[in-house]
Amino acid sequence: MKASERTRRLTGLALMTAIVAVLQLVASALVRVGVFAPTLTLAPILIGAALYGPGAGAYLGGVFGAIVTLTCIMGWDAGGSILWNANPFLTALVCLVKGIAAGWAAGMAYRAVARKDSTHSRMLGGSIAAGIVSPIVNTGLFLLGLFFLFPEYLTQWAAGAGKTVATYMITTMVSFNFVLELLVNLVLSTVIVRVVGARAKA
């Protein structure tokens, strides 16, 4: 990799890192879905994954997971704070694994559809594929982590909402957060294509 290319990569990743951190902190402070804050950071993770590959996506996903862990420690994420006080290691594990996996999966999905020197339609298809896969992995691993590692808290929250665990997971934890992530990603698919196209021309 040439020095100029390496510099552009580092600069781009630094910018995406800052955006991921700011967006997740804002989401934790201002937005709530039940006892958890929604994920608003998948868009910059997708852009980083499309520009620089699955490894960069995994890195940015790890930054996202670290910020989520921080909000759990600080008590800004009410549900995450409860889990952190119950078991810090497992809470950090869930936050980091789901973020890293979502970023890596986005990069792999984009690469599988939009290959190097691909057409605009392939890049758009890759962006849409990444935009669909990323929230599925992020939300899916989060729910699996809750179900297998923190079942007692999941049961309590469901009972407090007057729902079964399955209904609570689908209607409360999946419906809004997942749909919001998916819609934002799909809307920004054309933006991702433009960013990748502009970089390719440069």
CYANA upper distance limits for C-alpha pairs under 8 A (distance plus 0.5 A):
  1 MET  CA      5 GLU  CA      6.88
  1 MET  CA      6 ARG  CA      6.83
  2 LYS  CA      6 ARG  CA      6.63
  3 ALA  CA      7 THR  CA      6.60
  4 SER  CA      8 ARG  CA      6.74
  5 GLU  CA      9 ARG  CA      6.64
  6 ARG  CA     10 LEU  CA      6.67
  7 THR  CA     11 THR  CA      6.55
  8 ARG  CA     12 GLY  CA      6.47
  9 ARG  CA     13 LEU  CA      6.58
  9 ARG  CA     52 TYR  CA      7.77
 10 LEU  CA     14 ALA  CA      6.53
 11 THR  CA     15 LEU  CA      6.75
 12 GLY  CA     16 MET  CA      6.71
 12 GLY  CA     48 GLY  CA      8.22
 13 LEU  CA     17 THR  CA      6.44
 13 LEU  CA     48 GLY  CA      7.30
 13 LEU  CA     56 ALA  CA      8.12
 13 LEU  CA     60 LEU  CA      8.43
 14 ALA  CA     18 ALA  CA      6.84
 15 LEU  CA     19 ILE  CA      6.84
 16 MET  CA     20 VAL  CA      6.58
 16 MET  CA     44 PRO  CA      6.29
 16 MET  CA     45 ILE  CA      7.71
 16 MET  CA     48 GLY  CA      7.27
 16 MET  CA     60 LEU  CA      7.98
 17 THR  CA     21 ALA  CA      6.75
 17 THR  CA     60 LEU  CA      6.83
 17 THR  CA     63 VAL  CA      7.38
 18 ALA  CA     22 VAL  CA      6.69
 19 ILE  CA     23 LEU  CA      6.50
 19 ILE  CA     41 THR  CA      8.28
 19 ILE  CA     44 PRO  CA      7.37
 20 VAL  CA     24 GLN  CA      6.68
 20 VAL  CA     41 THR  CA      5.75
 20 VAL  CA     42 LEU  CA      8.45
 20 VAL  CA     44 PRO  CA      6.91
 20 VAL  CA     45 ILE  CA      7.83
 20 VAL  CA     60 LEU  CA      7.99
 20 VAL  CA     63 VAL  CA      7.84
 20 VAL  CA     64 PHE  CA      6.70
 21 ALA  CA     25 LEU  CA      6.66
 21 ALA  CA     63 VAL  CA      7.83
 21 ALA  CA     64 PHE  CA      7.18
 21 ALA  CA     67 ILE  CA      6.87
 22 VAL  CA     26 VAL  CA      6.62
 23 LEU  CA     27 ALA  CA      6.65
 23 LEU  CA     40 LEU  CA      6.65
 23 LEU  CA     41 THR  CA      6.36
 24 GLN  CA     28 SER  CA      6.59
 24 GLN  CA     39 THR  CA      7.26
 24 GLN  CA     40 LEU  CA      6.68
 24 GLN  CA     41 THR  CA      6.53
 24 GLN  CA     64 PHE  CA      7.72
 24 GLN  CA     67 ILE  CA      7.49
 24 GLN  CA     68 VAL  CA      7.74
 25 LEU  CA     29 ALA  CA      6.71
 25 LEU  CA     67 ILE  CA      7.88
 25 LEU  CA     71 THR  CA      8.06
 26 VAL  CA     30 LEU  CA      6.48
 26 VAL  CA     31 VAL  CA      8.26
 27 ALA  CA     31 VAL  CA      5.60
 27 ALA  CA     32 ARG  CA      8.25
 27 ALA  CA     37 ALA  CA      6.62
 27 ALA  CA     38 PRO  CA      6.99
 27 ALA  CA     39 THR  CA      7.58
 27 ALA  CA     40 LEU  CA      7.11
 28 SER  CA     32 ARG  CA      7.87
 28 SER  CA     37 ALA  CA      5.66
 28 SER  CA     38 PRO  CA      8.04
 28 SER  CA     71 THR  CA      7.53
 28 SER  CA     76 TRP  CA      6.57
 28 SER  CA     77 ASP  CA      6.38
 29 ALA  CA     76 TRP  CA      6.89
 29 ALA  CA     77 ASP  CA      8.37
 31 VAL  CA     37 ALA  CA      6.31
 31 VAL  CA     38 PRO  CA      7.36
 32 ARG  CA     36 PHE  CA      6.28
 32 ARG  CA     37 ALA  CA      5.12
 32 ARG  CA     38 PRO  CA      7.01
 33 VAL  CA     37 ALA  CA      6.24
 33 VAL  CA     38 PRO  CA      6.78
 33 VAL  CA    172 THR  CA      7.89
 33 VAL  CA    173 MET  CA      7.68
 33 VAL  CA    176 PHE  CA      7.89
 33 VAL  CA    177 ASN  CA      7.65
 34 GLY  CA    172 THR  CA      7.39
 34 GLY  CA    173 MET  CA      7.92
 35 VAL  CA     77 ASP  CA      7.92
 35 VAL  CA     78 ALA  CA      6.12
 35 VAL  CA     79 GLY  CA      5.19
 35 VAL  CA     80 GLY  CA      8.49
 36 PHE  CA     77 ASP  CA      6.48
 36 PHE  CA     78 ALA  CA      6.85
 36 PHE  CA     79 GLY  CA      5.73
 36 PHE  CA     80 GLY  CA      7.29
 37 ALA  CA     77 ASP  CA      6.73
 38 PRO  CA    177 ASN  CA      6.00
 39 THR  CA    177 ASN  CA      7.50
 39 THR  CA    181 GLU  CA      7.30
 40 LEU  CA    181 GLU  CA      7.30
 41 THR  CA     45 ILE  CA      7.15
 41 THR  CA     64 PHE  CA      7.67
 42 LEU  CA     46 LEU  CA      6.49
 42 LEU  CA    103 GLY  CA      8.41
 42 LEU  CA    134 SER  CA      7.88
 42 LEU  CA    135 PRO  CA      8.11
 42 LEU  CA    181 GLU  CA      7.68
 42 LEU  CA    185 ASN  CA      7.76
 43 ALA  CA     47 ILE  CA      6.82
 43 ALA  CA    184 VAL  CA      7.84
 43 ALA  CA    185 ASN  CA      6.38
 43 ALA  CA    188 LEU  CA      7.73
 44 PRO  CA     48 GLY  CA      6.60
 45 ILE  CA     49 ALA  CA      6.57
 45 ILE  CA     57 GLY  CA      6.23
 45 ILE  CA     60 LEU  CA      6.15
 45 ILE  CA     61 GLY  CA      6.93
 45 ILE  CA    103 GLY  CA      6.58
 46 LEU  CA     50 ALA  CA      6.54
 46 LEU  CA     57 GLY  CA      7.30
 46 LEU  CA    103 GLY  CA      7.41
 46 LEU  CA    106 ALA  CA      6.67
 46 LEU  CA    107 GLY  CA      7.68
 46 LEU  CA    127 SER  CA      8.30
 46 LEU  CA    130 ALA  CA      7.31
 46 LEU  CA    131 GLY  CA      7.58
 46 LEU  CA    134 SER  CA      8.45
 46 LEU  CA    192 ILE  CA      8.32
 47 ILE  CA     51 LEU  CA      6.56
 47 ILE  CA    192 ILE  CA      6.24
 47 ILE  CA    195 VAL  CA      8.27
 47 ILE  CA    196 VAL  CA      8.47
 48 GLY  CA     52 TYR  CA      6.31
 48 GLY  CA     53 GLY  CA      7.81
 48 GLY  CA     56 ALA  CA      6.66
 48 GLY  CA     57 GLY  CA      6.31
 48 GLY  CA     60 LEU  CA      7.91
 49 ALA  CA     53 GLY  CA      5.21
 49 ALA  CA     54 PRO  CA      5.92
 49 ALA  CA     55 GLY  CA      7.90
 49 ALA  CA     56 ALA  CA      6.03
 49 ALA  CA     57 GLY  CA      4.60
 49 ALA  CA     58 ALA  CA      8.30
 49 ALA  CA    103 GLY  CA      7.20
 49 ALA  CA    104 TRP  CA      7.84
 49 ALA  CA    106 ALA  CA      6.89
 49 ALA  CA    107 GLY  CA      4.99
 49 ALA  CA    110 TYR  CA      8.27
 50 ALA  CA     54 PRO  CA      8.34
 50 ALA  CA     57 GLY  CA      8.40
 50 ALA  CA    106 ALA  CA      8.31
 50 ALA  CA    107 GLY  CA      6.33
 50 ALA  CA    110 TYR  CA      6.62
 50 ALA  CA    111 ARG  CA      7.92
 50 ALA  CA    127 SER  CA      7.99
 50 ALA  CA    192 ILE  CA      8.10
 50 ALA  CA    196 VAL  CA      7.57
 51 LEU  CA    196 VAL  CA      6.39
 51 LEU  CA    199 ARG  CA      8.44
 52 TYR  CA     56 ALA  CA      6.20
 52 TYR  CA     57 GLY  CA      8.16
 53 GLY  CA     57 GLY  CA      6.93
 53 GLY  CA    107 GLY  CA      5.74
 53 GLY  CA    108 MET  CA      7.95
 53 GLY  CA    111 ARG  CA      7.83
 54 PRO  CA     58 ALA  CA      6.56
 54 PRO  CA    103 GLY  CA      7.38
 54 PRO  CA    104 TRP  CA      5.05
 54 PRO  CA    105 ALA  CA      7.46
 54 PRO  CA    106 ALA  CA      7.47
 54 PRO  CA    107 GLY  CA      4.41
 54 PRO  CA    108 MET  CA      6.08
 55 GLY  CA     59 TYR  CA      6.74
 55 GLY  CA    104 TRP  CA      6.79
 55 GLY  CA    107 GLY  CA      8.06
 56 ALA  CA     60 LEU  CA      6.68
 56 ALA  CA    103 GLY  CA      8.24
 56 ALA  CA    104 TRP  CA      8.13
 56 ALA  CA    107 GLY  CA      8.41
 57 GLY  CA     61 GLY  CA      6.48
 57 GLY  CA    100 ILE  CA      7.90
 57 GLY  CA    102 ALA  CA      8.35
 57 GLY  CA    103 GLY  CA      4.57
 57 GLY  CA    104 TRP  CA      5.49
 57 GLY  CA    105 ALA  CA      8.40
 57 GLY  CA    106 ALA  CA      7.36
 57 GLY  CA    107 GLY  CA      6.29
 58 ALA  CA     62 GLY  CA      6.55
 58 ALA  CA     99 GLY  CA      7.93
 58 ALA  CA    100 ILE  CA      4.93
 58 ALA  CA    101 ALA  CA      6.89
 58 ALA  CA    102 ALA  CA      7.75
 58 ALA  CA    103 GLY  CA      4.99
 58 ALA  CA    104 TRP  CA      4.89
 59 TYR  CA     63 VAL  CA      6.87
 59 TYR  CA    100 ILE  CA      7.06
 59 TYR  CA    103 GLY  CA      7.88
 60 LEU  CA     64 PHE  CA      6.75
 60 LEU  CA    100 ILE  CA      7.81
 60 LEU  CA    103 GLY  CA      7.12
 61 GLY  CA     65 GLY  CA      6.65
 61 GLY  CA     96 LEU  CA      8.16
 61 GLY  CA     98 LYS  CA      8.41
 61 GLY  CA     99 GLY  CA      4.73
 61 GLY  CA    100 ILE  CA      4.79
 61 GLY  CA    101 ALA  CA      7.68
 61 GLY  CA    102 ALA  CA      6.98
 61 GLY  CA    103 GLY  CA      5.28
 61 GLY  CA    104 TRP  CA      8.09
 62 GLY  CA     66 ALA  CA      6.57
 62 GLY  CA     96 LEU  CA      6.15
 62 GLY  CA     97 VAL  CA      8.15
 62 GLY  CA     99 GLY  CA      5.98
 62 GLY  CA    100 ILE  CA      5.21
 62 GLY  CA    103 GLY  CA      8.48
 63 VAL  CA     67 ILE  CA      6.72
 63 VAL  CA     99 GLY  CA      8.34
 64 PHE  CA     68 VAL  CA      6.75
 64 PHE  CA     96 LEU  CA      8.25
 64 PHE  CA     99 GLY  CA      6.57
 65 GLY  CA     69 THR  CA      6.64
 65 GLY  CA     92 ALA  CA      8.39
 65 GLY  CA     95 CYS  CA      5.27
 65 GLY  CA     96 LEU  CA      4.78
 65 GLY  CA     97 VAL  CA      7.94
 65 GLY  CA     98 LYS  CA      7.80
 65 GLY  CA     99 GLY  CA      5.49
 65 GLY  CA    100 ILE  CA      7.70
 66 ALA  CA     70 LEU  CA      6.69
 66 ALA  CA     92 ALA  CA      8.29
 66 ALA  CA     95 CYS  CA      7.63
 66 ALA  CA     96 LEU  CA      6.77
 67 ILE  CA     71 THR  CA      6.81
 68 VAL  CA     72 CYS  CA      6.86
 68 VAL  CA     95 CYS  CA      6.95
 69 THR  CA     73 ILE  CA      6.82
 69 THR  CA     80 GLY  CA      8.30
 69 THR  CA     91 THR  CA      7.90
 69 THR  CA     92 ALA  CA      6.18
 69 THR  CA     95 CYS  CA      6.66
 69 THR  CA     96 LEU  CA      8.25
 70 LEU  CA     74 MET  CA      6.64
 71 THR  CA     75 GLY  CA      6.44
 71 THR  CA     76 TRP  CA      5.48
 71 THR  CA     77 ASP  CA      6.02
 71 THR  CA     80 GLY  CA      8.10
 71 THR  CA     81 SER  CA      8.15
 72 CYS  CA     76 TRP  CA      6.74
 72 CYS  CA     77 ASP  CA      5.77
 72 CYS  CA     78 ALA  CA      7.74
 72 CYS  CA     79 GLY  CA      8.28
 72 CYS  CA     80 GLY  CA      5.15
 72 CYS  CA     81 SER  CA      4.82
 72 CYS  CA     82 ILE  CA      8.39
 72 CYS  CA     83 LEU  CA      8.39
 72 CYS  CA     84 TRP  CA      6.70
 73 ILE  CA     80 GLY  CA      8.48
 73 ILE  CA     81 SER  CA      6.57
 73 ILE  CA     84 TRP  CA      7.07
 74 MET  CA     81 SER  CA      7.94
 75 GLY  CA     80 GLY  CA      8.09
 75 GLY  CA     81 SER  CA      5.56
 76 TRP  CA     81 SER  CA      7.91
 77 ASP  CA     81 SER  CA      6.36
 78 ALA  CA     82 ILE  CA      6.97
 79 GLY  CA     83 LEU  CA      7.00
 80 GLY  CA     84 TRP  CA      6.52
 80 GLY  CA     91 THR  CA      7.97
 81 SER  CA     85 ASN  CA      6.68
 82 ILE  CA     86 ALA  CA      6.80
 83 LEU  CA     87 ASN  CA      6.60
 83 LEU  CA     88 PRO  CA      7.68
 83 LEU  CA     91 THR  CA      6.55
 83 LEU  CA    150 PHE  CA      8.12
 84 TRP  CA     88 PRO  CA      4.89
 84 TRP  CA     89 PHE  CA      8.29
 84 TRP  CA     90 LEU  CA      8.44
 84 TRP  CA     91 THR  CA      6.00
 84 TRP  CA     92 ALA  CA      8.20
 87 ASN  CA     91 THR  CA      6.69
 88 PRO  CA     92 ALA  CA      6.61
 89 PHE  CA     93 LEU  CA      6.57
 90 LEU  CA     94 VAL  CA      6.66
 90 LEU  CA    149 LEU  CA      7.85
 91 THR  CA     95 CYS  CA      6.77
 92 ALA  CA     96 LEU  CA      6.51
 93 LEU  CA     97 VAL  CA      6.35
 94 VAL  CA     98 LYS  CA      6.51
 94 VAL  CA    141 LEU  CA      8.07
 94 VAL  CA    142 PHE  CA      7.03
 94 VAL  CA    145 GLY  CA      6.50
 95 CYS  CA     99 GLY  CA      6.80
 95 CYS  CA    142 PHE  CA      8.08
 96 LEU  CA    100 ILE  CA      6.53
 97 VAL  CA    101 ALA  CA      6.38
 97 VAL  CA    141 LEU  CA      8.45
 98 LYS  CA    102 ALA  CA      6.46
 98 LYS  CA    137 VAL  CA      7.41
 98 LYS  CA    138 ASN  CA      5.58
 98 LYS  CA    139 THR  CA      8.26
 98 LYS  CA    141 LEU  CA      6.00
 98 LYS  CA    142 PHE  CA      6.84
 99 GLY  CA    103 GLY  CA      6.78
 99 GLY  CA    138 ASN  CA      6.73
100 ILE  CA    104 TRP  CA      6.64
101 ALA  CA    105 ALA  CA      6.39
101 ALA  CA    137 VAL  CA      7.36
101 ALA  CA    138 ASN  CA      7.78
102 ALA  CA    106 ALA  CA      6.63
102 ALA  CA    133 VAL  CA      8.09
102 ALA  CA    134 SER  CA      5.24
102 ALA  CA    135 PRO  CA      7.45
102 ALA  CA    136 ILE  CA      8.47
102 ALA  CA    137 VAL  CA      5.75
102 ALA  CA    138 ASN  CA      5.68
103 GLY  CA    107 GLY  CA      6.91
103 GLY  CA    134 SER  CA      7.10
104 TRP  CA    108 MET  CA      6.75
105 ALA  CA    109 ALA  CA      6.52
105 ALA  CA    130 ALA  CA      7.85
105 ALA  CA    133 VAL  CA      7.17
105 ALA  CA    134 SER  CA      6.73
105 ALA  CA    137 VAL  CA      8.01
106 ALA  CA    110 TYR  CA      6.64
106 ALA  CA    129 ALA  CA      8.21
106 ALA  CA    130 ALA  CA      4.83
106 ALA  CA    131 GLY  CA      7.49
106 ALA  CA    133 VAL  CA      6.64
106 ALA  CA    134 SER  CA      5.69
107 GLY  CA    111 ARG  CA      6.58
107 GLY  CA    130 ALA  CA      7.30
108 MET  CA    112 ALA  CA      6.53
108 MET  CA    130 ALA  CA      8.30
109 ALA  CA    113 VAL  CA      7.02
109 ALA  CA    126 GLY  CA      7.02
109 ALA  CA    129 ALA  CA      6.33
109 ALA  CA    130 ALA  CA      5.62
109 ALA  CA    133 VAL  CA      7.62
110 TYR  CA    114 ALA  CA      6.16
110 TYR  CA    123 MET  CA      8.21
110 TYR  CA    125 GLY  CA      8.38
110 TYR  CA    126 GLY  CA      4.64
110 TYR  CA    127 SER  CA      6.39
110 TYR  CA    129 ALA  CA      6.83
110 TYR  CA    130 ALA  CA      5.80
111 ARG  CA    115 ARG  CA      6.13
111 ARG  CA    126 GLY  CA      7.39
112 ALA  CA    126 GLY  CA      7.78
113 VAL  CA    122 ARG  CA      6.71
113 VAL  CA    123 MET  CA      7.85
113 VAL  CA    125 GLY  CA      6.90
113 VAL  CA    126 GLY  CA      5.26
113 VAL  CA    129 ALA  CA      8.09
114 ALA  CA    118 SER  CA      6.40
114 ALA  CA    119 THR  CA      8.37
114 ALA  CA    122 ARG  CA      5.31
114 ALA  CA    123 MET  CA      5.27
114 ALA  CA    124 LEU  CA      8.25
114 ALA  CA    125 GLY  CA      7.38
114 ALA  CA    126 GLY  CA      5.38
115 ARG  CA    122 ARG  CA      8.06
115 ARG  CA    123 MET  CA      8.31
118 SER  CA    122 ARG  CA      6.41
118 SER  CA    123 MET  CA      7.09
119 THR  CA    123 MET  CA      6.84
120 HIS  CA    124 LEU  CA      6.62
120 HIS  CA    193 VAL  CA      7.84
121 SER  CA    125 GLY  CA      6.51
122 ARG  CA    126 GLY  CA      6.51
123 MET  CA    127 SER  CA      6.62
123 MET  CA    193 VAL  CA      6.38
124 LEU  CA    128 ILE  CA      6.70
124 LEU  CA    189 SER  CA      6.94
124 LEU  CA    190 THR  CA      7.04
124 LEU  CA    193 VAL  CA      6.38
125 GLY  CA    129 ALA  CA      6.56
126 GLY  CA    130 ALA  CA      6.58
127 SER  CA    131 GLY  CA      6.48
127 SER  CA    186 LEU  CA      8.41
127 SER  CA    189 SER  CA      5.72
127 SER  CA    190 THR  CA      8.28
127 SER  CA    192 ILE  CA      7.12
127 SER  CA    193 VAL  CA      7.46
128 ILE  CA    132 ILE  CA      6.71
128 ILE  CA    185 ASN  CA      8.06
128 ILE  CA    186 LEU  CA      6.43
128 ILE  CA    189 SER  CA      6.37
129 ALA  CA    133 VAL  CA      6.63
130 ALA  CA    134 SER  CA      6.38
131 GLY  CA    135 PRO  CA      7.57
131 GLY  CA    182 LEU  CA      6.94
131 GLY  CA    185 ASN  CA      5.36
131 GLY  CA    186 LEU  CA      6.43
131 GLY  CA    189 SER  CA      7.82
132 ILE  CA    136 ILE  CA      7.10
132 ILE  CA    182 LEU  CA      6.63
132 ILE  CA    185 ASN  CA      7.98
132 ILE  CA    186 LEU  CA      8.14
133 VAL  CA    137 VAL  CA      6.72
134 SER  CA    138 ASN  CA      6.60
135 PRO  CA    139 THR  CA      6.26
135 PRO  CA    140 GLY  CA      8.36
135 PRO  CA    178 PHE  CA      6.74
135 PRO  CA    181 GLU  CA      6.60
135 PRO  CA    182 LEU  CA      6.79
136 ILE  CA    140 GLY  CA      6.07
136 ILE  CA    178 PHE  CA      7.95
137 VAL  CA    141 LEU  CA      6.38
138 ASN  CA    142 PHE  CA      6.76
139 THR  CA    143 LEU  CA      6.67
139 THR  CA    174 VAL  CA      7.66
139 THR  CA    178 PHE  CA      7.06
140 GLY  CA    144 LEU  CA      6.66
141 LEU  CA    145 GLY  CA      6.45
142 PHE  CA    146 LEU  CA      6.80
143 LEU  CA    147 PHE  CA      6.51
143 LEU  CA    169 MET  CA      7.92
144 LEU  CA    148 PHE  CA      6.54
145 GLY  CA    149 LEU  CA      5.94
145 GLY  CA    150 PHE  CA      7.61
146 LEU  CA    150 PHE  CA      5.29
146 LEU  CA    151 PRO  CA      6.64
146 LEU  CA    154 LEU  CA      7.08
147 PHE  CA    151 PRO  CA      5.50
147 PHE  CA    154 LEU  CA      7.38
150 PHE  CA    154 LEU  CA      6.97
151 PRO  CA    155 THR  CA      6.58
152 GLU  CA    156 GLN  CA      6.76
153 TYR  CA    157 TRP  CA      6.66
154 LEU  CA    158 ALA  CA      6.64
154 LEU  CA    165 VAL  CA      7.34
155 THR  CA    159 ALA  CA      6.59
155 THR  CA    164 THR  CA      8.31
155 THR  CA    165 VAL  CA      6.41
156 GLN  CA    160 GLY  CA      6.58
157 TRP  CA    161 ALA  CA      6.81
158 ALA  CA    162 GLY  CA      6.75
158 ALA  CA    163 LYS  CA      5.66
158 ALA  CA    164 THR  CA      6.30
158 ALA  CA    165 VAL  CA      5.84
158 ALA  CA    168 TYR  CA      5.93
159 ALA  CA    163 LYS  CA      6.19
159 ALA  CA    164 THR  CA      7.26
159 ALA  CA    165 VAL  CA      8.28
161 ALA  CA    168 TYR  CA      8.07
163 LYS  CA    167 THR  CA      6.48
163 LYS  CA    168 TYR  CA      6.16
164 THR  CA    168 TYR  CA      6.48
165 VAL  CA    169 MET  CA      6.61
166 ALA  CA    170 ILE  CA      6.78
167 THR  CA    171 THR  CA      6.31
167 THR  CA    172 THR  CA      8.29
168 TYR  CA    172 THR  CA      5.75
168 TYR  CA    173 MET  CA      7.21
169 MET  CA    173 MET  CA      5.42
169 MET  CA    174 VAL  CA      6.53
170 ILE  CA    174 VAL  CA      5.42
170 ILE  CA    175 SER  CA      6.50
171 THR  CA    175 SER  CA      5.65
171 THR  CA    176 PHE  CA      8.33
172 THR  CA    176 PHE  CA      7.41
173 MET  CA    177 ASN  CA      6.99
173 MET  CA    178 PHE  CA      8.44
174 VAL  CA    178 PHE  CA      5.71
174 VAL  CA    179 VAL  CA      7.96
175 SER  CA    179 VAL  CA      6.40
176 PHE  CA    180 LEU  CA      6.36
177 ASN  CA    181 GLU  CA      6.69
178 PHE  CA    182 LEU  CA      6.58
179 VAL  CA    183 LEU  CA      6.52
180 LEU  CA    184 VAL  CA      6.63
181 GLU  CA    185 ASN  CA      6.66
182 LEU  CA    186 LEU  CA      6.66
183 LEU  CA    187 VAL  CA      6.55
184 VAL  CA    188 LEU  CA      6.68
185 ASN  CA    189 SER  CA      6.68
188 LEU  CA    192 ILE  CA      6.79
189 SER  CA    193 VAL  CA      6.90
190 THR  CA    194 ARG  CA      6.80
191 VAL  CA    195 VAL  CA      6.73
192 ILE  CA    196 VAL  CA      6.63
193 VAL  CA    197 GLY  CA      6.40
194 ARG  CA    198 ALA  CA      6.46
195 VAL  CA    199 ARG  CA      6.74
196 VAL  CA    200 ALA  CA      6.68
197 GLY  CA    201 LYS  CA      6.81
198 ALA  CA    202 ALA  CA      6.71
